[in-house]
Every structure is written in structure tokens, then in C-alpha cells.
Amino acid sequence: MRVLLSALIVCCATLVHAAMPSFTFPSIDGGDIDLADWRGQPVLVVNTASRCGFTPQYDGLQALYDRYRDQGLVVLAVPSNDFRQELASNDEVKDFCEVNFGLDIPMTTITPVLGEDAHPFYTWVREEAGFAPAWNFNKILIAPDGSVAATFGSNARPLSRPVISAITAVLN
């Protein structure tokens, strides 16, 4: 009876924390970014914009990636114009980020993150965790098991204690 009860508990826990479905984004470098390629790794997904007061956070995102990438962390920038602060084209965004911040973090093309046109990843996060970006530079930490581990608003700097604590908690 105990074995059956234990198996039932494990089964139910698995259902509650079901893994994230596979999501693909067009890459700003061409081709696609498939989140399934990073299964088993923590991924920090950040909706970004080039003309925002929080844009200097790109420096922190790159520093975070540099600090933890060897331990498996991926930082994914998702430029979005939902708050009307992004440049007009993907090429402009890419050039801006390379020239001003020297970014080598993965980056998608300009992508909607809100409303009916939101990328399916953001729809899933809203349904799964009740979180939708309220502004640019909101952060969503996906745990290695594919669950939403933590969410942060724009004011949470990439190298802040809460962000670092959440990331180190899910590193392999």
C-alpha cells in the first residue's frame, strides 16, 4: 500500500510541475532558437528594448551570462516593441546591442510579448505562472525541469541578490 501511495504522490507531483512545451523563436542572427535545445539548463528570458531607461541592464545581462554560462545558464534577450521603445528593425537592434554593449547572449527578433499577438512562450508563462511583462526588462527564469522558477520586474537588476539567488538555486 505504501509503495502504491508513494507512486501516486510522485505521479501527481509530476502532473503539477509539467515541463514547459517546446517553444521556438526566430533568431536575430538568422535561423531559429529552440528552447528545447536548452532543456536541462536554466534559462533567463528577458523582454528588452533599445530605447528604455532600463536598457543599461544589457551590461548586467551579459555579465550574468559570462559568470554562469559555464555552469549551464542561458540568458535569452527578446527585443519587443510592445512598450514602443524598440528600434525599427532587427538589424538596428542587433547593431545597437553589439556596438553599445558587446552582447553575445542569444537574442530573438523583435517579438510581441503581450496581448493576442504575444509569442506562445509568453502566453504559456501567463497561464502557468500568472506573469506577463509589465514593462521592458522583465525577467522569467525557467528551471532545468522546464518550470517557471521565478519572475522579476524591470527594477530587478540582473546582478541583484534576488536574481542571483534564484539562478544559483537552479544551477546544476
Backbone as CSV, one residue per row, in Angstrom:
resi,resn,N_x,N_y,N_z,CA_x,CA_y,CA_z,C_x,C_y,C_z
1,MET,0.822,-1.196,0.000,0.000,0.000,0.000,0.864,1.258,0.000
2,ARG,1.955,1.248,0.815,2.843,2.411,0.863,3.491,2.676,-0.486
3,VAL,3.892,1.616,-1.171,4.515,1.765,-2.487,3.530,2.391,-3.457
4,LEU,2.304,1.944,-3.440,1.271,2.493,-4.300,1.022,3.968,-3.987
5,LEU,0.941,4.287,-2.713,0.741,5.675,-2.294,1.917,6.549,-2.733
6,SER,3.135,6.061,-2.567,4.325,6.814,-2.991,4.316,7.043,-4.492
7,ALA,3.971,6.034,-5.241,3.906,6.167,-6.698,2.848,7.188,-7.104
8,LEU,1.715,7.193,-6.425,0.645,8.139,-6.710,1.101,9.569,-6.413
9,ILE,1.812,9.775,-5.316,2.314,11.102,-4.968,3.302,11.594,-6.011
10,VAL,4.226,10.742,-6.432,5.207,11.121,-7.458,4.490,11.458,-8.758
11,CYS,3.513,10.665,-9.137,2.752,10.912,-10.362,2.045,12.257,-10.303
12,CYS,1.380,12.527,-9.208,0.653,13.795,-9.070,1.601,14.984,-9.048
13,ALA,2.748,14.855,-8.380,3.729,15.939,-8.349,4.234,16.222,-9.759
14,THR,4.414,15.175,-10.542,4.861,15.355,-11.926,3.808,16.089,-12.738
15,LEU,2.553,15.778,-12.533,1.494,16.461,-13.271,1.403,17.934,-12.908
16,VAL,1.607,18.259,-11.640,1.521,19.645,-11.203,2.654,20.471,-11.803
17,HIS,3.842,19.879,-11.907,5.003,20.594,-12.421,5.376,20.078,-13.804
18,ALA,4.415,20.048,-14.698,4.675,19.565,-16.043,5.708,20.452,-16.731
19,ALA,6.538,19.840,-17.529,7.595,20.568,-18.227,7.007,21.517,-19.262
20,MET,7.766,22.537,-19.521,7.380,23.535,-20.495,7.271,22.897,-21.881
21,PRO,6.267,23.274,-22.642,6.201,22.822,-24.029,7.384,23.396,-24.810
22,SER,7.622,22.893,-25.971,8.718,23.396,-26.802,8.307,24.719,-27.458
23,PHE,9.190,25.697,-27.379,8.942,26.999,-27.999,10.125,27.378,-28.874
24,THR,9.814,27.921,-30.037,10.839,28.352,-30.971,10.657,29.834,-31.270
25,PHE,11.770,30.557,-31.285,11.799,31.973,-31.631,12.695,32.153,-32.852
26,PRO,12.376,33.089,-33.748,13.340,33.429,-34.792,14.537,34.137,-34.144
27,SER,15.746,33.739,-34.551,16.963,34.341,-34.011,17.306,35.615,-34.770
28,ILE,17.808,36.613,-34.062,18.226,37.858,-34.706,19.432,37.618,-35.615
29,ASP,20.130,36.483,-35.390,21.286,36.120,-36.213,20.905,35.235,-37.388
30,GLY,19.621,34.957,-37.545,19.165,34.049,-38.596,18.894,32.680,-37.995
31,GLY,18.026,31.928,-38.617,17.660,30.614,-38.101,16.685,30.737,-36.948
32,ASP,16.644,29.703,-36.132,15.703,29.647,-35.014,16.425,29.376,-33.707
33,ILE,15.799,29.808,-32.642,16.214,29.482,-31.283,15.125,28.589,-30.724
34,ASP,15.477,27.351,-30.420,14.518,26.392,-29.879,14.836,26.193,-28.400
35,LEU,13.924,26.593,-27.530,14.163,26.443,-26.099,14.406,24.985,-25.705
36,ALA,13.916,24.047,-26.502,14.133,22.629,-26.218,15.619,22.273,-26.279
37,ASP,16.404,23.042,-27.026,17.842,22.793,-27.096,18.518,23.030,-25.751
38,TRP,17.877,23.786,-24.869,18.440,24.106,-23.554,17.745,23.351,-22.430
39,ARG,16.971,22.328,-22.790,16.313,21.519,-21.768,17.379,20.978,-20.806
40,GLY,17.104,21.056,-19.524,18.074,20.624,-18.537,18.996,21.743,-18.065
41,GLN,18.807,22.944,-18.620,19.595,24.108,-18.220,18.649,25.212,-17.759
42,PRO,19.102,26.061,-16.836,18.288,27.226,-16.502,18.384,28.264,-17.617
43,VAL,17.254,28.903,-17.915,17.208,29.928,-18.961,16.525,31.163,-18.377
44,LEU,17.215,32.292,-18.453,16.634,33.570,-18.042,16.182,34.283,-19.306
45,VAL,14.871,34.454,-19.465,14.288,35.089,-20.642,13.919,36.519,-20.257
46,VAL,14.407,37.489,-21.036,14.222,38.900,-20.699,13.670,39.643,-21.909
47,ASN,12.501,40.279,-21.749,11.999,41.126,-22.830,12.740,42.461,-22.757
48,THR,13.319,42.863,-23.871,14.218,44.017,-23.889,13.733,45.087,-24.864
49,ALA,14.360,46.254,-24.775,14.093,47.354,-25.700,15.315,48.270,-25.706
50,SER,15.626,48.826,-26.848,16.836,49.628,-27.026,16.712,51.061,-26.530
51,ARG,15.505,51.575,-26.425,15.302,52.977,-26.048,14.563,53.109,-24.722
52,CYS,14.976,52.338,-23.760,14.293,52.286,-22.459,15.265,52.738,-21.378
53,GLY,14.735,53.283,-20.319,15.573,53.657,-19.192,16.279,52.461,-18.567
54,PHE,15.776,51.253,-18.798,16.394,50.040,-18.267,17.387,49.404,-19.239
55,THR,17.566,49.983,-20.412,18.465,49.423,-21.419,19.878,49.178,-20.893
56,PRO,20.419,50.001,-19.984,21.748,49.681,-19.435,21.818,48.320,-18.742
57,GLN,20.676,47.700,-18.459,20.699,46.349,-17.887,21.326,45.329,-18.841
58,TYR,21.463,45.680,-20.112,22.160,44.773,-21.035,23.549,44.434,-20.492
59,ASP,24.245,45.424,-19.904,25.565,45.159,-19.323,25.471,44.075,-18.254
60,GLY,24.471,44.166,-17.387,24.290,43.177,-16.336,23.899,41.813,-16.872
61,LEU,23.075,41.794,-17.916,22.683,40.518,-18.520,23.894,39.812,-19.114
62,GLN,24.763,40.574,-19.785,25.966,39.982,-20.357,26.896,39.494,-19.244
63,ALA,27.044,40.286,-18.177,27.892,39.886,-17.049,27.352,38.620,-16.376
64,LEU,26.045,38.533,-16.238,25.406,37.354,-15.656,25.693,36.120,-16.516
65,TYR,25.526,36.279,-17.809,25.797,35.196,-18.756,27.266,34.784,-18.676
66,ASP,28.162,35.751,-18.657,29.592,35.443,-18.577,29.922,34.697,-17.288
67,ARG,29.298,35.085,-16.185,29.588,34.494,-14.879,29.089,33.056,-14.764
68,TYR,27.907,32.769,-15.335,27.277,31.476,-15.092,27.118,30.578,-16.319
69,ARG,27.551,31.010,-17.464,27.331,30.181,-18.658,28.032,28.839,-18.571
70,ASP,29.238,28.801,-17.971,29.948,27.528,-17.852,29.238,26.553,-16.912
71,GLN,28.328,27.079,-16.097,27.528,26.227,-15.212,26.172,25.899,-15.827
72,GLY,25.942,26.372,-17.062,24.741,25.999,-17.790,23.724,27.094,-18.020
73,LEU,23.882,28.261,-17.393,22.882,29.320,-17.565,22.867,29.857,-18.994
74,VAL,21.667,30.035,-19.504,21.454,30.722,-20.780,20.661,31.988,-20.477
75,VAL,21.065,33.101,-21.058,20.311,34.348,-20.970,19.808,34.642,-22.372
76,LEU,18.499,34.734,-22.521,17.879,34.985,-23.821,17.214,36.351,-23.820
77,ALA,17.686,37.227,-24.699,17.070,38.546,-24.862,15.980,38.459,-25.920
78,VAL,14.810,39.011,-25.595,13.671,39.021,-26.509,13.283,40.482,-26.748
79,PRO,13.883,41.124,-27.756,13.501,42.508,-28.045,12.014,42.582,-28.380
80,SER,11.366,43.599,-27.848,9.938,43.772,-28.094,9.619,45.259,-28.212
81,ASN,8.670,45.560,-29.064,8.218,46.940,-29.207,6.840,47.141,-28.579
82,ASP,6.436,46.236,-27.712,5.115,46.347,-27.089,4.963,47.612,-26.254
83,PHE,6.080,48.145,-25.773,6.026,49.369,-24.977,6.569,50.568,-25.765
84,ARG,6.652,50.386,-27.072,7.026,51.457,-28.019,8.398,52.058,-27.723
85,GLN,9.360,51.201,-27.384,10.696,51.695,-27.101,11.789,50.901,-27.811
86,GLU,11.402,50.153,-28.840,12.381,49.384,-29.592,12.665,50.057,-30.925
87,LEU,13.851,49.809,-31.443,14.231,50.346,-32.748,13.361,49.719,-33.836
88,ALA,13.465,50.261,-35.047,12.530,49.894,-36.109,12.792,48.536,-36.748
89,SER,14.027,48.047,-36.709,14.305,46.789,-37.407,15.231,45.897,-36.583
90,ASN,15.212,44.621,-36.925,16.088,43.660,-36.265,17.556,44.015,-36.473
91,ASP,17.912,44.456,-37.676,19.302,44.839,-37.949,19.734,46.004,-37.066
92,GLU,18.856,46.976,-36.869,19.186,48.105,-35.997,19.379,47.636,-34.552
93,VAL,18.520,46.748,-34.085,18.629,46.226,-32.722,19.950,45.476,-32.557
94,LYS,20.245,44.608,-33.499,21.472,43.816,-33.423,22.703,44.721,-33.394
95,ASP,22.753,45.688,-34.301,23.888,46.615,-34.348,23.991,47.421,-33.053
96,PHE,22.869,47.930,-32.581,22.843,48.713,-31.346,23.423,47.916,-30.179
97,CYS,23.005,46.671,-30.046,23.448,45.833,-28.926,24.921,45.449,-29.052
98,GLU,25.368,45.175,-30.254,26.774,44.820,-30.451,27.685,46.018,-30.204
99,VAL,27.336,47.186,-30.757,28.175,48.378,-30.647,28.186,48.928,-29.222
100,ASN,27.027,49.017,-28.596,26.929,49.661,-27.289,27.174,48.737,-26.094
101,PHE,26.949,47.435,-26.269,27.034,46.532,-25.127,27.899,45.296,-25.383
102,GLY,28.343,45.092,-26.599,29.170,43.932,-26.904,28.502,42.611,-26.570
103,LEU,27.186,42.539,-26.780,26.422,41.347,-26.387,26.775,40.132,-27.226
104,ASP,26.890,38.994,-26.557,26.932,37.728,-27.273,25.913,36.744,-26.707
105,ILE,24.964,37.271,-25.910,23.867,36.428,-25.436,22.944,36.134,-26.616
106,PRO,22.278,35.003,-26.608,21.308,34.730,-27.673,20.210,35.798,-27.670
107,MET,19.740,36.139,-28.856,18.718,37.183,-28.987,17.749,36.798,-30.103
108,THR,16.479,37.029,-29.836,15.447,36.772,-30.835,15.268,38.008,-31.716
109,THR,14.432,37.857,-32.722,13.990,39.016,-33.479,12.989,39.794,-32.630
110,ILE,12.597,40.963,-33.065,11.598,41.765,-32.352,10.312,40.936,-32.253
111,THR,9.840,40.755,-31.016,8.779,39.784,-30.735,7.718,40.381,-29.816
112,PRO,6.434,40.222,-30.133,5.389,40.648,-29.191,5.393,39.768,-27.939
113,VAL,5.217,40.406,-26.775,5.206,39.673,-25.513,3.877,39.827,-24.769
114,LEU,2.979,40.657,-25.288,1.699,40.930,-24.626,0.524,40.740,-25.573
115,GLY,-0.632,40.516,-24.992,-1.887,40.509,-25.752,-2.070,39.315,-26.657
116,GLU,-2.995,39.469,-27.584,-3.334,38.384,-28.513,-2.182,37.992,-29.415
117,ASP,-1.296,38.936,-29.715,-0.169,38.661,-30.601,1.070,38.163,-29.863
118,ALA,0.975,37.997,-28.545,2.135,37.563,-27.762,2.667,36.231,-28.274
119,HIS,3.985,36.116,-28.223,4.616,34.842,-28.572,4.039,33.758,-27.656
120,PRO,3.854,32.534,-28.161,3.275,31.461,-27.339,4.019,31.217,-26.020
121,PHE,5.325,31.461,-25.958,6.052,31.325,-24.697,5.464,32.240,-23.631
122,TYR,5.191,33.495,-24.002,4.654,34.458,-23.037,3.215,34.128,-22.654
123,THR,2.459,33.572,-23.577,1.105,33.111,-23.264,1.181,31.967,-22.255
124,TRP,2.107,31.042,-22.479,2.293,29.908,-21.570,2.695,30.394,-20.178
125,VAL,3.642,31.330,-20.092,4.086,31.850,-18.793,2.919,32.515,-18.063
126,ARG,2.121,33.267,-18.801,0.957,33.922,-18.178,-0.006,32.868,-17.617
127,GLU,-0.240,31.803,-18.378,-1.145,30.745,-17.919,-0.530,29.925,-16.796
128,GLU,0.753,29.637,-16.896,1.444,28.772,-15.933,1.750,29.476,-14.610
129,ALA,2.216,30.731,-14.711,2.712,31.426,-13.520,1.961,32.716,-13.209
130,GLY,0.979,33.075,-14.056,0.244,34.312,-13.825,1.090,35.556,-14.019
131,PHE,2.119,35.463,-14.839,3.051,36.580,-15.029,3.068,37.017,-16.485
132,ALA,2.961,38.324,-16.684,3.136,38.928,-18.007,3.996,40.169,-17.812
133,PRO,4.873,40.457,-18.759,5.709,41.647,-18.614,4.857,42.907,-18.431
134,ALA,5.224,43.696,-17.442,4.549,44.969,-17.206,5.312,46.115,-17.862
135,TRP,6.528,45.828,-18.280,7.388,46.819,-18.932,8.556,46.075,-19.532
136,ASN,9.492,46.790,-20.111,10.699,46.180,-20.659,11.590,45.662,-19.531
137,PHE,12.419,44.704,-19.862,13.405,44.113,-18.961,12.778,43.380,-17.776
138,ASN,11.603,42.768,-18.012,11.061,41.815,-17.058,11.790,40.495,-17.311
139,LYS,11.982,39.734,-16.254,12.803,38.537,-16.341,12.013,37.314,-15.895
140,ILE,12.160,36.231,-16.661,11.494,34.967,-16.358,12.587,33.900,-16.302
141,LEU,12.740,33.266,-15.153,13.727,32.203,-15.002,13.036,30.858,-15.162
142,ILE,13.477,30.129,-16.161,12.978,28.782,-16.410,13.979,27.801,-15.789
143,ALA,13.485,26.933,-14.925,14.326,25.938,-14.262,14.721,24.839,-15.250
144,PRO,15.754,24.075,-14.933,16.159,22.976,-15.816,15.042,21.977,-16.122
145,ASP,14.069,21.831,-15.219,12.956,20.903,-15.474,11.867,21.515,-16.352
146,GLY,12.051,22.775,-16.782,11.087,23.419,-17.663,10.005,24.191,-16.955
147,SER,10.034,24.256,-15.643,9.033,25.022,-14.907,9.488,26.477,-14.761
148,VAL,8.536,27.347,-14.472,8.868,28.740,-14.189,9.377,28.783,-12.746
149,ALA,10.669,29.094,-12.587,11.293,29.101,-11.263,11.102,30.430,-10.552
150,ALA,11.117,31.530,-11.310,10.992,32.861,-10.703,10.685,33.874,-11.797
151,THR,10.072,34.966,-11.391,9.832,36.089,-12.293,10.247,37.371,-11.581
152,PHE,10.691,38.342,-12.370,11.174,39.605,-11.821,10.718,40.752,-12.712
153,GLY,10.403,41.864,-12.101,10.058,43.066,-12.847,11.291,43.805,-13.327
154,SER,11.057,44.919,-13.978,12.124,45.725,-14.573,13.143,46.213,-13.556
155,ASN,12.704,46.534,-12.355,13.606,47.095,-11.346,14.611,46.090,-10.801
156,ALA,14.376,44.811,-11.013,15.320,43.793,-10.541,16.512,43.773,-11.491
157,ARG,17.630,44.284,-11.014,18.840,44.305,-11.838,19.355,42.881,-12.016
158,PRO,19.943,42.579,-13.168,20.419,41.213,-13.425,21.382,40.678,-12.365
159,LEU,22.214,41.540,-11.782,23.187,41.087,-10.795,22.728,41.344,-9.350
160,SER,21.431,41.590,-9.179,20.894,41.817,-7.837,20.841,40.495,-7.067
161,ARG,20.802,40.609,-5.753,20.772,39.422,-4.896,19.590,38.501,-5.209
162,PRO,18.356,39.022,-5.377,17.242,38.094,-5.651,17.415,37.322,-6.968
163,VAL,17.905,37.983,-7.993,18.091,37.312,-9.288,19.196,36.269,-9.170
164,ILE,20.330,36.657,-8.597,21.447,35.723,-8.423,21.027,34.532,-7.563
165,SER,20.306,34.782,-6.485,19.861,33.686,-5.603,18.968,32.701,-6.341
166,ALA,18.039,33.221,-7.141,17.138,32.334,-7.900,17.924,31.510,-8.915
167,ILE,18.891,32.137,-9.567,19.686,31.419,-10.577,20.552,30.351,-9.921
168,THR,21.258,30.707,-8.865,22.143,29.718,-8.233,21.355,28.555,-7.640
169,ALA,20.117,28.794,-7.274,19.268,27.720,-6.734,18.928,26.667,-7.790
170,VAL,18.936,27.045,-9.062,18.564,26.088,-10.116,19.740,25.637,-10.987
171,LEU,20.935,26.120,-10.696,22.094,25.670,-11.458,22.394,24.221,-11.149
172,ASN,22.918,23.510,-12.133,23.254,22.085,-11.956,24.320,21.885,-10.906
